[in-house]
Amino acid sequence: MSGNEGRLLDATTLRAWCATALDALGRAREEIDSINVYPVADGDTGTNLYLTSEAAFRAVEAVFEAYGDDASPAAGPGLDGVARAMAHGALVGARGNSGTILAQLLRGAAQVLVEAPGEAVDGVVLAAALRRAAEAAYEAVAHPVEGTVLTVASAAAHACPSEEADCRVVARTAYDAARDALERTPGQLAALGRAGVVDAGGRGFVAVLAALVAALGGEPFAAGPVARPERWQPRHPETSRMERGGDGARAGGVGDADDAASGEDVARGGGVAGRDVARGGDAARGDVARGGDEASRDVARRGSGDVACRDTEEWDGSGPGYEVIYLLDAEAEAVARLRARLDALGESLVVVGGDGLWHVHVHVDDAGAAVEAGIEAGRPHRVRITHFASDAARPAPASGERVPRAIVAVVPGEGLAELYAEAGAATVPARPGELPGSGELAEAVRRAHAHEVVLLPNDAALHHTAAAAARDARHLGVRVAVIPTRSAVQGVAALAVHEAERRFDEDVVAMTSAAGATRCAELAVAEHRSWTSVGICQAGDVLGLIDGDVVVIGQDVAAIARTVLDRMLAAGGEMVTLVLGEDCPETLADDLERHVRAHHLAVDTVVYEGGRDAALLLVGVE
């Protein structure tokens, strides 16, 4: 909030909503995937919602980055610009049927926010935005079906008070109505009733509204799993628990990719204590959408293109065999003709967008014809064609045979990147304030060209992103395990025990156990004044963080480092790993090694140079 106690929604609150929604969908991703039975039981609704939300979040962050995080509210971006960025980011990054509808919901809301006068809107305008969101979603779907996210969004919109009310009251009213509507969906749609589940897309939208309440300063709560009959079991587990981190991932308190992040603050930035204070706000930056080949007539005639195979054992051949998605540059008149043609070709048709840019989603048997229709309407690009059924459609390797196993790691700092590369890992850079997106991680997994990939995110803020990237990569037939490492030093510990000759599951357990047995700490410099768990820090203060929490504040880097080391070694330890950033004092390594020898018997110390872009100091204790 911006000091209005939830009465108004402004640019900063809209930014917080995008960040909070991304976190909420990350936590709920696996559950939503598991209850996905309509329109196709392909178990990816939660992942698609997350990826779409991530694109919206990154677009908004790019706007704030352009103004500078330290800019005052008066000098920062306006509500209209942030709303446009949110809608555009969701549009170009939308994934799947559910993501496309979410993009249209956000676009509909943005249309009202953009037209509202002033830099903040009240509850009346917010209610109008939610009503327009529901209307726009219905307009985008060729054949609306009740018992889906459309029903949930409509219930939320119609429940909003028409008289004057605080934005927080409007958001909470919409959330309560959406949750009630979600619980009724199994009685409205036969496929849900048979499976004994609520609608997956609707479950995701409830999480988005819960995030809106939280962003407006409502009492903290989670959207929470919706109860389902005991007879029901998830029909589409992504992989074995081992590949999600499993029980082995919980060794040493690491936890699996979803559990590890569940204790973190929902909204990042805005001066919360810990790692984000040192980084100066939200960490994720970057392009809204990465990669994506443009369509060509050859692709349309082949009916192939970017083909991804899903694990869809439930697909029985009764519906279309392909999902076709692309962005389209075209005029509105041409899109109207395209809608009619695609509606005749297949089902689950959703076309969203406007102002010359559209996002097209359809399920068809003739993928080439669907792309050809787009070419006749305008210029399709970022074409994605997914086969629902057969492994026979899985693309062959780009060149040569795949290697048996590879390690992909997110690494801050050039020195650490060299260290990881020497250990045989493919690295993805994490620059200050610019964490990689799920698309970048999925592309790194693809480039690894391996049958099996172990992914090391090395940052708690990347756990959900890595899980979504892994889900995306598995569509290409790659077996991916995410080890939820919170720091690069945990990744170093995992790499030290990696043995490619072991069975995949055994290797993942060993690496996860090593990472879990390593406590991690970091020294960073605060970029702005803020509250922390141990008091107020000023810009320029040195912060000592253990497992992400600020434990000491001061000015002397060496003194802070010694305090952090002593606290970590108080619980015991055999090995200390120090990774020195480019700005570390030259004598720090020697000073800390002497301190460890003098005060902690039988503890070895190893030192690495992190180089440019690395944290001031990273510490690991095994």
N, C-alpha and C positions, 0 to 999 in steps of 0.2 A: 504494500500500500504506500501511498504518498502522503500520509498524515491526515487522510480524510476518513479514517476509521470505517472503511467499507461503504461509505455513502455513495461514492462516485467511482467510475472506472476510467483511468487515464492510461497513458502510454506505458508507464512503469508497471501498472497493475496488469495490463495486457501482456507485457513481457513475462511477468511472474506467472500468469496463467499458462503461457506456452511452456515455460520451464517445468511447472508443477505437473501439467498434463503429461509431458514426456516421461517424467519420473513415475507417475501413477500408472501409465500404460506399460512402462518397463516392468514394474512390479507385478502387474496383472497379466503380462504377455503370455506366459506359459499356461495359466489357467484358461485364458480366452482361447488360445489355440486348441486346448483339449476339448472344449465344448462346441467347436465349430462343426456343425452338421448341415448348415444351409447357407447358400444355395448348393454348394458342393462341399462334401465332407473331406476337405483337404488339409485341415488342421493348421491354417496359417493366418487366420483372421487377426489374432493378437499381434503377430509379427508385422503384418501389413499396417495395422493401426499405428503401431510404434514407429515404423519407418516413415509413415506419412506425417505423424506428429513431429518426428525428428526434423523433417524437411522444413516444416513451418517454424519450428524453434530456431533452426539455423538461419533462416531468412530474417527473422526478427533480430537475432543477435548481430547479424551483419549490419543492420541499420544502426543499432546502438554503437557498434564498433566504429562506424564511419563518423559518428559524432564525438566519440571518446567516452569511455566509462566515467571519467571524472567531470563531465559536463553537468552543469546544473540543470534541473528540470526545465527551466525556462529556455536554456540553450540546447536542450536535447531534442530528439525527434518528437513530432506531434503524434497524437492518437491516430490521425488519418494515415500517416505514413507507415506506422507500425501495423495497423490493420491491413493495409494493402500488402505489406511484406508477408504477413501471416498467411493471407489468402493465396498469394502467388507461390509462396514456398510449398504450401500444401498441394496446390494444383500440380506443379511440376514434379513433386516428389511422391505423389499418390501411388499406392501399391494395392493391387487387388480390388475386388468389389467393395469391400468394407472401407479401404483407404480412400477410394474414389468418392464414396458417399460422405466420409468425414471431411474430405477436402471441400465438397459442396456445402456442407453444414457451416464450415468456417468461412467460406466465401459469402454465403448468405448473410451471416452475422456481420462480416466486414462491410458489406454494402451499406448497412444502416450506420455503422460506426463512422465510416468515411464521410457520409453526408451530414452527420451531426455537427452543429456549430460548437466552437470552443475546444478546449484541450482535455475535457473530461465530460463524461455523460452520466446521467442519473439513472435510477431504476426504471423509469418509464422507457428510456431509450434502450437500455439493456434488454428489457422485456420484448420490445419491438425487434431487436436484433435476434433474439432467440426464436421469435415467431417467424421472422424472415428466413432464418436458417432452416427451419423445418419445411417451410414452403418450397425453398430452393431445392432441398433434397428430394422432395416428391416430384418436382418438375424434372429433375435430372434422370430419374429412373423410368425406363420405358413402360414397365408394367409393375407398379408398386404392389407390394405384398404386405398385408398386415401381420403383426407378430414379429416384425423385424426392427432394425434400428429406426426405421421411419416411424413406426408406431411409438417407440420410446421418445424420439425427438418431438413428435407431435404432442404427446401427453405433457412433456416438459414445457413446451411453448404455450399451450392452452391454459396451463395452471398459473402462469405468471400473472401477477396482479396488474390491472390496467390503471389503477390509481397510483398516486405518488408513493414511492417506497424506496428505501435504501437499496443499492445494488446488491448488498449482501442478503437482504431479505428475498429479493427476486431470485438470486442464484440458489439459495437454500430451498425455496419453494419449487423451483424447476427440478432440482436434484431429487427432492422427496417424491415428486410426481413421476419422474423418470424411473426411479427405483421401483415404485409400485407398478408401473406399466411393464417393466422388465419381468417382474415376477409373474405377470399374467401371460407372457408370450407363449409358454408351452401349451396353453389352452387355445391359442389363436392360430398356431401353425402346426400341422400334423407331424412334420418331420421333427420338430422340437418335442412334441408330446411323446412320440415313440421313443426318443432317446432319453427323455426325462431331463432335459437341460433347458436353460433360458437361451435367448438369442445371443450369439457371440458378439455381433456388432453392437447390439443394444447394451451389452455388458461393458463394452469399451466406451460407449458414449456416457454411461453412468459414471465411469471413472473420470472422464473429461469434465463433467459437471461438478464432481466432487473436487476436482482440482480448481475449478472456478471459485467455489466456496472458500477453499483454503487461500487462494490468491487474494481474495477480498477480505481476508482477516477473520474468516469464520473459525469456529473451534476446530482444532485438528482432529481429523478422523479419516479413515480409509474407506474407499468404496466397498471394499470387502467382498469376499466370495459369496455368491448367492447359493443358498442351500439347494441341494439336489437329492433326489431319492437315493437311498443306500444301494439300490439295485444297479444304479448307473455307475459305470466305470469309464474313464477316458478312452475314447475309441481311437485316438490318434496320438499316442505318445511320440514325442519327437525322436527319441532314441532311448537306449537304456539309461538308467540313472547314472551309470558310470560316465556316459558321454556328457551329461549335464553337470558333472562335478561329483554327483553321487555322495554316498556316505564317506568315501575317502576324502572328498573335498572338504568335509567338515573337520577333518583332523587339524588340531592346532587352532581352531577357531576361524578358519578361512570361510567356510560355508559355501553353498553353491551360488551360482551367478545371481539368482534372484534373492536368496536369503541374505547374502552378504551385504546387499544394499538396503535392506529393509529398515535398518536402524538409522539411515542417514537422513539429514534434513531434506524435506521434499523440495523446497524452493532453494536453489543455490544462488549465490550472489546476494546483493542488497545488504552486505555487511555481516553475514552470519559468521560464527567463529569457525576456525579450522583452516583447511587447505584453501578454500575459496577466498578467505581474507587475504592470504599471502599472494594469491594470484590476481586479486583485484576484481572479483566478481565472477560471473559465469565463465566457465572454462571452455566451453565448446564454441568453436568458431569454424568458419570455412565456407566453402561453396554450398549452395542449396542442394544441388544435385550433381553427382559426379558420373562421368562416363556416359555410356548409352550410345549405341550406334544409330546413325540415321537410316531410315528405311530406303530401300531402292526397289526398283521394279523387279530386279532379280530375286530379292527376298520375297516379294509378293508372289512371284510365279512359283518359287520353290515351296512356299508355305512353311519355311523353317525360320531362319533368323536366329534371334537369341532364344534358343529352346532350352527350357529347364524342366527336368523331370521331378515330379513330386512322389513322395511315398504315399500313394493313395490306394491302399488295398481295399478301401470301402467303395471306391468308384466301380460301379457295376456295368458301365457302358450304356446306361439308359439315357444319358444326357450328352451334350457336345463334348468332344474330346480335348479341345484346346481353349485356353484363356489367352486372349489377345489384348494387349494394352499398348497404347502409344499416345504421345503428344501430337497435336495437329495444329498447324498454322493454317487457318481458313476463315472465310467470311461466314457470317451467321446463316446466310441463305444456303450455302453449300453444306453446312453442318445439318441443316434441316433435312436435306435430301439424303445425307449420309445416315442419319438416324433411321430413316425409313428403310434404307437398303440393309443396314446391319440388323434391324429388327426382323427382317425376313430371313436373314442368314442364320440367326442363332437366338440366344436368350441371355438373361442377366445383363442387359444392355444398360450402361450408365454413361452419359456424356455430360461432362461438367466443364465450366469455363465461360469465356466470353472475351470481348475486346480483341478478337483475332487469335487467341490461344485457347485450345481445348484439350481436355484429357478424355480419352476414349477407352472404354472397357467393355468387352463382350465375350461370351462363351460361344464358340462355333465349332463345327466339324471341319470347315474349310478355312484354315488360317490364312492362306494366301489370298483368298477372296476378300477377307476382312481387311487386310492391309492394302490390297488393290483398290478397295472402295475408299480408303483414306487418301490414297494417292490421287484419285480422281477428284476428291473434295478439296485437297490442298497439299500441304507438305507434312507428311507424318515423320516423326523422328523419335528417338529413344524407344524403338519398337521392342516389346518383350512378348514372346510367345511361349506359353507353358503347356506342356502335354500332361494331361491328368492321369494317364494310365500306365503306359508301357515303358519299361526300361530300354526298349529297342530304340526309342527316340532320343536317348541320352547322347549328347554330342561327344564325338571322339576327341581325344586330346588334340590341342592345337598343333603340336609337333612333338614327335618322339613319344616314348613311353613315360608314364607317370612314375615318379620315385615312390618307394613304399610309404615313407613317412616324412613329414616336415614340421618344423616349429616356426610359428609366426608370432612375433612379439612387438608390442608397442613400446618404444624406447625413447626416453627423453635424453638428449645430449649426444653429440657426435662420438665422444669417447666410449660411451656405453654401447652405441650402435656398432662400433668396431669390435668391442668385446663380445657382443651377442653374435655378430657375424662370424667371428673366429670360432665360436662354439657351434656354428652350423645353422643358426637361426636366420630367417628372413625378417627384416625389421621394418616397422612403420614408424615414422618420426612423430613425436608428440612435442610440439613447440609450446613455449609459454603462452597460455591463453588460447591454444588452438589444438584441442584434442581431435583425433580423426573421427570421422563418421562411420556408420555401419557399412555404407557403400564402399568406403575406402578399405575397411577391414575385409569385407567379402572379396573385393578385388585382389587383395594381398593373398588371401587363401587360394583364390583361383590361380594366381601367378605362381604359387608354390608348386603347382603341377604335381600333386601327390594324392595317393589314395587315402591317406590318413593325415590329419593336421591337428596339432596341439596349438591352441591359441592362448597367448599370455597377454591379457589386457594391461596389467601392471598399474592399474589405477581403479579405485573403487567407483569413480564416476563413469568408467567405461564398461562396467559389468553388464548392464542391460544392452548397451550398444554391441558388445561382443557376442552376447547371446543371440541378438537379432541377426548379426552377420553370419553366425554359425548356422542358424536356421536357413538363411538364404543360400549359403554355400552347399548345404546338404541337398538342396534341390538339384544340384549338378552332380550328385553321386559321390561327393567327398564326405568321408567320415570325419567329423570335427568334434573335438572336445575342448571346452573352455575351462581353464584352470583359473579361478577367480583371484588372481594375484592383485594385491593392492599397491604394490610398489615394485620398482625395477629390481630392488635387492631380493625380493621374494622370487622374481623371475630368474635371477642369477642362481639362487638356491635350487630352483626346479631344474634349470639347465644342467647343473652339476651332477644330477643323478639320472639324467636322461640316457636311455640306452635304446637305440633304434632296433636292436635285435630282439628285444622283449616283445611279448604280445602287447597289443595296443592298450588294453585295459590295465594290464600290469604296469606299463610305463606311466600311464595317466595317474594311477594310484601312487606310485613312487614319487612322481613329480609334485603331485598335490600335497602329499605328506611333507615333503621337504619344504614346500612353500608355506604350508600351515605351521611348521615348526619354527618359522623365522618371523620374529617381531620386526616391525619397520618403523623408522622415524625419519624426520626431515627437518632441516633448518631452512627457513625462508625469510624474506624481508617483506614486511607489511607494506602494501602500496597505499593504504588509506587508513584513517582512524576508524576503529570499530570495537565493538564489544567482543570479548572472547570468554571462554569458560573460566579463565583465571584473571579476568579484569580487562580494562580498556587498553588497547594498543594504539600507538600513534604511527603515522606514516614514517617508515624508515626503521622501525623497531625490528629486532631479530626475534623471530618466533621459533620455539622448539615444539614440534608436533610429534606425538607418539600415536601410531595407529590412527592418524587423521585428526586427533584432538590437540589443541594448544595446551601445553603443560607448563611452559615457562616463557616469559617475555623479558628482553633485556637489550643491551647495546653491544656487549662483548661476544663475538662469535665463538671464541674458544671456550669461554665460561659457559655459555649456553650449551655448547656441544658436550662439555664434560658433564653438565647436569643431566642432560638427556641420556648419555651413556650410563651414568651411575644408576639412574632410575630403571633403565632397561635391564641392566645386569644384576640388579637387586634380586630379581627372580631367578637368577642363574643364567648360564650361557657358556658355550664352548668356543664360538667363533664370532668375531665382529667384522662386518664388512663395511668399509667406508668408501663412498663414491663422492669425489670432490668436484664441485662445480667450477666453472671458469673464474668466478669472482671470489673463490675461497682464499683466505690468507695463505701465503706460501708455507708458513711454518705449522699450519694446523695439523697436517697428517702426523708429523713427528711428535707434536705436542700430545695428540690423542693416543698415539701408540705408547708413549712413555706413561701416560696416565693409566692406561689399561694394565701395563706390566706392573706398575707400582701398587695398584689398588684392587686388582682382580686376578687372582692366581689362576694359572692353567687356562687362560683365555688367549687364543690366538687372534691376530688382527691382519686383515688383508685390505690393501688400498687400491682403488682404481680411479683413473681420471675420467670424470664425466664429460668434461669439455663444454663447448658452447651449447646453450639451450638446456643444460642440466640444472637441477635444483642446486641451491647453494651448497647443501650437504645432504646426502642420503646415508642412513645408518641401518644396517641389518644385524640382528643378533640371533644366532641359531643356538 
